[in-house]
Amino acid sequence: MATAALRFDGVTKEFYAGREAGRVRALDAFSAEIGVGTIVGLLGPNGCGKSTALKCALGLLSPDHGQVRVHGLPAGSVKACHTVGYLPERGGVPSHLTAREALQWWAWVNGTDQQAVATSLEAVGLTAAADRRVASFSKGMRQRLALAQAWLPRPSILLLDEPFSGVDPRGVDRLVEMIMAEKQAGKTILLTSHLLPRVEQICDEVILVDRGRVIVAGTVATVLGGEPVRSRGLDDVFRERLEGNKS
């Protein structure tokens, strides 16, 4: 059996949320398998554990129970980290630098050939703006630059946390094209998003999470019932599933 690109096995992660709330369980026996070369949408309401799952895959967080494997390697190990690119939900590119300077710095940190900077800027359509300060960029331009940063070391897995957040429709179109191009290049992509029509458009599979647990997972066609002509989309299906999961 081929090794999955990403595998979560019974991952539980808790955080201390203050004296009154005590410990809050962000992930609760979370299990999922992400196949090589697929685009998978990790979906659910705010606070359901999506970002926590991505950070566990990166090794930024350690599970309290369970484990995460990246191409069969422990998440957070040096070899595993070299195969993963990450777009955080809230940017991460220093605004006082130019786009070129930001990518040059990131290339130096990762030991990536500096020639990859120009290629990455061209890939995300920012060559003309390469010497502008990031502070002057629109939200869509910042997202494209953050994607260029994630792609700079040419990882085999991309973890994208809300890549479409705050981006206008044309900007979303551009990001979708870029994500699909990465899939064609053989990359594995795990993304979170509340823009469910776009998720339905680009994802091979989806995983719906509520209160840290997987409540439905499968191909988009399976989750939607396999109808050749559908009168409803992921928005409708997930509203039903989340309503049915209320205790």
Summary of the structure (lengths in Angstrom):
residues: 247
radius of gyration: 18.3
end to end distance: 37.8
largest distance: 54.2
contacts: 782
relative contact order: 0.16
helix: 36%
strand: 26%
